[in-house]
Amino acid sequence: MNEPTIPNASALHGWRKSTYSGNEGGSCIEVLDGYPTGVPVRDSKVPQGPALVFPSTIWTSFVAAIQNGSFPA
């Protein structure tokens, strides 16, 4: 079974924010590439907090849906 959360996400290194995120310190998420059991996602404002781990196929579908406009503003 894949782990659904990582209790302290700051223990992992290599987090990145979207290139669309600014440096204003707003609400952003960060993802970690290359994690063996999926794609960890955390709140950039709370780096020592938990991260949710999504299966890679689900994360890829989510990103594709955003890119094709399935989530209008």
N, C-alpha and C positions, 0 to 999 in steps of 0.2 A: 504494500500500500504506500502511495506517495504521501509525503508529509504535507498537510494543508497550510501550516504556518511555521515560521521561524521566530521563536520568541524574542531574540535580540538580534535584529538585522545588522547592527553595527559590527558584528563579528565577521561579516563577509565584506570583501573588498571588490571594487570595480563597478559600483552603482553608477548609473547614468540617467540624466533627465533628457527629455525630448529636446531636439534642437529648436523647437518652437517655444520652449519655456524661456522666459526672460530671467534677468538677474535681480528682479525686484523683490524677491523673497516671498512671492505669493504661494498659492496652493498648487503644488506640483506632486507628481508621483515620480518615483525612480524605479528602474528595472535593473535586473542583474542578468547579463547574458552568460551562457555557458554553464548554468547550474544543472546538475545531473538529473534532477527529478521534475523539472519544469521551469517556469519563469517566476522568480520572486518579484513582488511589487511592494514598495513601501511608501509611506508619506515622507516627503523630503524634509518636512519641518520637524519630524521626530525620528531621526536616524537610528536612535538606540531602541526604538519601539519594535513591534512585530512586523513581519512581512507576510503577505499572503502568497502562497505558491500555487500558480495556475498551470494545468497541463499545457504543454507547448502548443498543441493543436487548437485548444480553446483560445489561448492568447493570440495566436495568429489569426484566427477567425474574427476576434474582437477588433484587432488593429485593422484588418481588411474592411470590416463594417464601418469603422470610423472614416477610413480613407475614401470609401465610395459614397459617403453621405447618408448612411442609414440612421445616424443619430443627429437630426437637425437641431440647430440651436434654438 
